[in-house]
Every structure is written in C-alpha cells, then in structure tokens.
Amino acid sequence: MDNNFYENRETRKRSTHEKQTDKNVMTKIIIIQLVLSLSVTGILFAVCRKDSALSQNIKTFYGTICEKDISVSEILGVFKKVAKTTFAPSVSEENTTVAGETNNDLTGEKADFSPVYLTVNFANPVDKINISSHFGYRISPITHKYSLHTGIDMASPENSEIYAVYDGVIEKADYNEVRGNYIIIKHSDSLKTTYNHCNKLLVKENEKVKKGEKIALVGATGYATGNHLHFEVLLNGKYVNPIWVLADEI
C-alpha cells in the first residue's frame, strides 16, 4: 500500500489536533473577555444605582464620545477620560471654589491622580497626622455639592504647631474668607505646598524657611467645620495627592 496514504492521514491528524487546540485557546480567551466585561458592567451598574447623578454623567460622557470620530492616537486619552468620568464625574452645578474644594474642574485638568515620587523627603506638617478627609472627589461639608477636595485634612487641636514640610520661600502668607489664614511655600519652580485654616501665621511673605520649621498654628479660620490643617501639594501647577509624598511618614 502507498506510504503516502499513512503520511497524509498522519498529517491530517496533526492538522485536526492543531485546529482543536486553537479552538480551545480561542474559547478560553472569549470566556475571559466575557467574564471581564460582565464584571466591569456589574461594577458600573452597582455604582450607578447608588448615585443617579453619576449614572447620568457617565451616559452623557459616553454619548459624547459616540457622536464624534476618534483617531487611534486619541484612544489612550479616551480611556483616561473614561476613568476620570466614571470615578470623578462632572456635574452641571454652578462653578464654586471653597477652601480646597472645586467643582469647576471635575475633568481633572487641575489635578493629577497619578502616583507621585519626589527626590526629597518631606517632614510631617503636624506632629500627629490624623486624616479626617482624603484627597479626591467627595460631597463637600460646606457646599454639600460633589467636588474635588484638592488636599488632605488633618484634624488637630487648636493652636497645634504647623511645620514647613521642606525648605522653601514663603510665597504667600495671607487671609481670605475661604482659606482663612493660609500659607503657600514655593520649594522650587515646579513644587509648592499650601497650609490652610490656620489660627495664626508665624511667617511673612518672601521669608526663607527650613524643613521642619514652625510656620503657623492650627485653627478653623475661613470655611472650616473644625480645627484642622488643610494641606495641599502642587506639582507643575496641578494638585496631587499628598499621601504619595507623605507615605513614608504616615
């Protein structure tokens, strides 16, 4: 009998086996994609059920994306916007700004939620860090609106000491009805920190300060519901989460 018959049959067996293997792989991929899709859908559904405003803003955002053409180069940007819209949706409220609160920029243009790593080590701004409100989006206790909290609140007794977290120059030492008594320290061309709601300021503008130097006392001046330090970090003009630069201290 012709040996080619056996060779062809063997070849067909291998080909059939390879096709079956490919089908199994594709089936697994499809199942994984389906599970991931259902998981994301479930999470969004659960979140939206708890927050109707969030649900409406997500719909509005996705509707806007679907109405226009988008290039391949814009895909990454869209994913970033989707994430920001999903977890920090914009609202149609009138623009307001309250000590570390802003709802006129919920797209994140003035804030960066990425991890931050500095080549310098910050000191604690207060002796004992007791965070009463974190960086990010929340319902403001002052305006009762959904807004970006641009720093972290550290609850402390009245007249507790506040320290400069690093060497710098006092760019601003002033008062306004929102921030109360506040200080802005310029550490470099790209890095600044702010200290808000102070009961008393102990430094003046253009004065040089050192890391750990006492600059103010904790209070509740301006728009505040109690004695605390509202501490902010600005990097390249954007608010970043202070937790990233104080992580080793907390």
Backbone hydrogen bonds, N-H to C=O, Kabsch-Sander energy under -0.5 kcal/mol:
donor,donor_aa,acceptor,acceptor_aa,energy
5,F,2,D,-1.2
6,Y,2,D,-0.6
7,E,3,N,-2.1
8,N,4,N,-3.0
9,R,5,F,-2.1
10,E,6,Y,-2.5
11,T,7,E,-2.5
12,R,8,N,-2.5
13,K,9,R,-2.0
14,R,10,E,-2.3
15,S,11,T,-2.5
16,T,12,R,-2.6
17,H,13,K,-2.5
18,E,14,R,-2.6
19,K,15,S,-2.3
20,Q,16,T,-2.2
21,T,17,H,-2.3
22,D,18,E,-2.5
23,K,19,K,-2.4
24,N,20,Q,-2.2
25,V,21,T,-2.3
26,M,22,D,-2.6
27,T,23,K,-2.4
28,K,24,N,-2.2
29,I,25,V,-2.3
30,I,26,M,-2.6
31,I,27,T,-2.4
32,I,28,K,-2.5
33,Q,29,I,-2.6
34,L,30,I,-2.4
35,V,31,I,-2.6
36,L,32,I,-2.5
37,S,33,Q,-2.6
38,L,34,L,-2.6
39,S,35,V,-2.3
40,V,36,L,-2.6
41,T,37,S,-2.6
42,G,38,L,-2.6
43,I,39,S,-2.4
44,L,40,V,-2.6
45,F,41,T,-2.5
46,A,42,G,-2.4
47,V,43,I,-2.6
48,C,44,L,-2.8
49,R,45,F,-1.9
50,K,46,A,-1.0
50,K,47,V,-0.6
51,D,47,V,-1.1
55,S,51,D,-2.0
56,Q,52,S,-2.3
57,N,53,A,-2.2
58,I,54,L,-2.3
59,K,55,S,-2.1
60,T,56,Q,-2.4
61,F,57,N,-2.3
62,Y,58,I,-2.6
63,G,59,K,-2.3
64,T,60,T,-2.1
65,I,61,F,-2.1
66,C,62,Y,-2.2
67,E,63,G,-1.1
68,K,65,I,-1.1
74,E,71,S,-1.2
75,I,72,V,-1.3
78,V,74,E,-2.1
79,F,75,I,-2.3
80,K,76,L,-1.9
81,K,77,G,-2.3
82,V,78,V,-2.8
83,A,79,F,-2.2
84,K,80,K,-2.3
85,T,81,K,-2.9
86,T,82,V,-2.7
87,F,83,A,-2.3
88,A,84,K,-1.9
98,V,101,E,-2.1
101,E,98,V,-5.2
102,T,148,L,-1.5
103,N,96,T,-1.4
108,G,105,D,-1.7
111,A,108,G,-0.9
112,D,239,Y,-2.8
122,F,120,V,-0.6
122,F,245,V,-0.6
123,A,165,V,-2.1
130,N,128,K,-0.7
132,S,153,D,-2.4
133,S,153,D,-1.1
136,G,149,H,-2.3
138,R,147,S,-2.4
140,S,138,R,-0.7
140,S,145,K,-2.8
144,H,140,S,-1.8
147,S,138,R,-2.8
147,S,145,K,-0.6
148,L,102,T,-2.9
149,H,136,G,-3.3
149,H,147,S,-0.6
150,T,100,G,-3.2
150,T,148,L,-0.8
152,I,231,F,-2.3
153,D,133,S,-2.6
154,M,229,L,-2.5
155,A,130,N,-2.3
155,A,153,D,-0.6
156,S,227,N,-1.0
159,N,218,V,-3.0
160,S,157,P,-1.8
162,I,216,A,-2.7
163,Y,125,P,-2.6
164,A,213,E,-2.5
168,G,209,V,-2.1
169,V,186,K,-2.1
170,I,207,E,-2.7
171,E,169,V,-0.8
171,E,184,I,-2.4
172,K,184,I,-1.7
174,D,182,Y,-2.0
176,N,180,G,-1.4
180,G,176,N,-2.2
181,N,198,C,-0.7
182,Y,174,D,-2.8
182,Y,180,G,-0.5
183,I,195,Y,-2.1
184,I,172,K,-2.6
185,I,193,T,-2.9
186,K,169,V,-2.9
186,K,184,I,-0.5
187,H,185,I,-0.7
187,H,191,L,-2.2
188,S,191,L,-1.7
192,K,234,L,-2.3
193,T,185,I,-2.0
194,T,232,E,-1.9
195,Y,183,I,-2.4
196,N,230,H,-1.7
197,H,179,R,-2.6
198,C,181,N,-2.5
199,N,217,L,-2.8
200,K,217,L,-1.0
202,L,215,I,-3.2
203,V,215,I,-0.5
206,N,170,I,-3.7
207,E,204,K,-1.6
209,V,168,G,-2.8
212,G,164,A,-3.2
213,E,210,K,-2.2
215,I,162,I,-2.9
216,A,162,I,-1.3
217,L,200,K,-2.3
218,V,160,S,-2.9
219,G,197,H,-0.5
219,G,228,H,-0.6
221,T,197,H,-1.0
223,Y,178,V,-2.5
224,A,222,G,-1.3
228,H,219,G,-2.2
229,L,154,M,-2.1
230,H,196,N,-1.2
230,H,228,H,-0.6
231,F,152,I,-2.7
231,F,229,L,-0.8
232,E,194,T,-1.8
233,V,240,V,-0.6
234,L,192,K,-2.8
235,L,233,V,-0.5
235,L,238,K,-2.8
236,N,190,S,-3.1
236,N,234,L,-0.5
238,K,235,L,-1.5
239,Y,110,K,-2.9
240,V,233,V,-2.4
241,N,112,D,-0.5
244,W,241,N,-1.7
245,V,241,N,-0.5
245,V,242,P,-0.8
246,L,242,P,-1.7
247,A,243,I,-0.7
249,E,246,L,-1.8
250,I,246,L,-1.4
